[in-house]
Amino acid sequence: MSEQIRSMFAKLAPRYDATNNALSLGIHKFWRRKAVRLSGAAVGMNVLDCATGTGDLAIAFKQKVGKSGSVIGTDFCAEMLELAPDKASLKGLDVQFEIADAMNLQYLDNQFDIASISFGIRNVDSPKTCLKEMARVVNSGGKVVILELGQPRGILNVLYKIYRKTMMPLLALIVTRNDNAFHYLLDTSAAFPSREKFIEIMKETGVFSEQKFYSLTLGVAYIYIGKVK
Ligand SMILES: C[S@@+](CC[C@H](N)C(=O)[O-])C[C@H]1O[C@@H](n2cnc3c(N)ncnc32)[C@H](O)[C@@H]1O
């Protein structure tokens, strides 16, 4: 499964940013800034961003932790990572980018203050294993931060379903020309557990002393924050 995911993202990489901007109508940038704010990131902290893709969340963290802090952005797809260093350099930011599997990180226990993952947890083979692995590399009291799409509630859910079934595939086809990949991405986001269901998954890992969720844009996406035991 993970090899299929890796090669799907390898094909998508050159058009990933354009697609992300088109499908989320640019809103993902506000979601990322909010995730950084809610994580409690501060100047001098060390952050690991898993499944960083083209590096947007890693870059947002670096803007917060400053020169005295460090950010490593990691992904198991080299083609996605290739685009990230230039994006950081253009902003004058020194972010390290490395190949790593979020299910089996090569970092030491307690090495980071924060480990994050945006729009990646639904792509890994086992979300629980990934959460445990992220918590392992974070020191006690540090945070694991997850940003992921979900399902809005009420009337917005109906409107969002219509948008997802009509406009999104059309936009995806125009921007990516890779229909299958986007059907996969849309289907997984529609099915992935959100809100209390994802909090339950976090609790079942047994690695967090607290877990909270924050709804974004009326439930189109969510930020989950786990405090590491
Ligand atoms: C939808 S993209 C999200 C990229 C980026 N985090 C963002 O917010 O735009 C999902 C990313 O997860 C990566 N990924 C999926 N499974 C992974 C794993 N087990 N280890 C590392 N990266 C993984 C993919 O290669 C891809 O870059």
Ligand as a Chemical Component Dictionary entry (heavy atoms), coordinates in Angstrom:
data_LIG
# 
_chem_comp.id                   LIG 
_chem_comp.type                 NON-POLYMER 
_chem_comp.pdbx_formal_charge   0 
_chem_comp.three_letter_code    LIG 
# 
loop_
_chem_comp_atom.comp_id 
_chem_comp_atom.atom_id 
_chem_comp_atom.alt_atom_id 
_chem_comp_atom.type_symbol 
_chem_comp_atom.charge 
_chem_comp_atom.model_Cartn_x 
_chem_comp_atom.model_Cartn_y 
_chem_comp_atom.model_Cartn_z 
_chem_comp_atom.pdbx_ordinal 
LIG C1  C1  C 0  -1.455 15.140 0.808 1  
LIG S1  S1  S 1  0.291  15.194 0.928 2  
LIG C2  C2  C 0  0.536  16.392 2.201 3  
LIG C3  C3  C 0  1.835  17.125 2.060 4  
LIG C4  C4  C 0  2.059  18.259 3.040 5  
LIG N1  N1  N 0  2.190  17.800 4.398 6  
LIG C5  C5  C 0  0.997  19.313 2.961 7  
LIG O1  O1  O 0  0.468  19.693 3.999 8  
LIG O2  O2  O -1 0.724  19.808 1.863 9  
LIG C6  C6  C 0  0.666  13.684 1.750 10 
LIG C7  C7  C 0  2.142  13.415 1.875 11 
LIG O3  O3  O 0  2.322  12.317 2.754 12 
LIG C8  C8  C 0  3.457  11.614 2.318 13 
LIG N2  N2  N 0  3.433  10.300 2.964 14 
LIG C9  C9  C 0  2.456  9.359  2.919 15 
LIG N3  N3  N 0  2.791  8.295  3.678 16 
LIG C10 C10 C 0  3.996  8.583  4.234 17 
LIG C11 C11 C 0  4.864  7.872  5.122 18 
LIG N4  N4  N 0  4.551  6.671  5.602 19 
LIG N5  N5  N 0  6.010  8.470  5.488 20 
LIG C12 C12 C 0  6.350  9.692  5.022 21 
LIG N6  N6  N 0  5.588  10.403 4.163 22 
LIG C13 C13 C 0  4.410  9.849  3.782 23 
LIG C14 C14 C 0  3.310  11.608 0.807 24 
LIG O4  O4  O 0  4.516  11.304 0.147 25 
LIG C15 C15 C 0  2.852  13.055 0.572 26 
LIG O5  O5  O 0  3.928  13.917 0.372 27 
# 
loop_
_chem_comp_bond.comp_id 
_chem_comp_bond.atom_id_1 
_chem_comp_bond.atom_id_2 
_chem_comp_bond.value_order 
_chem_comp_bond.pdbx_ordinal 
LIG C1  S1  SING 1  
LIG S1  C2  SING 2  
LIG S1  C6  SING 3  
LIG C2  C3  SING 4  
LIG C3  C4  SING 5  
LIG C4  N1  SING 6  
LIG C4  C5  SING 7  
LIG C5  O1  DOUB 8  
LIG C5  O2  SING 9  
LIG C6  C7  SING 10 
LIG C7  O3  SING 11 
LIG C7  C15 SING 12 
LIG O3  C8  SING 13 
LIG C8  N2  SING 14 
LIG C8  C14 SING 15 
LIG N2  C9  SING 16 
LIG N2  C13 SING 17 
LIG C9  N3  DOUB 18 
LIG N3  C10 SING 19 
LIG C10 C11 SING 20 
LIG C10 C13 DOUB 21 
LIG C11 N4  SING 22 
LIG C11 N5  DOUB 23 
LIG N5  C12 SING 24 
LIG C12 N6  DOUB 25 
LIG N6  C13 SING 26 
LIG C14 O4  SING 27 
LIG C14 C15 SING 28 
LIG C15 O5  SING 29 
# 
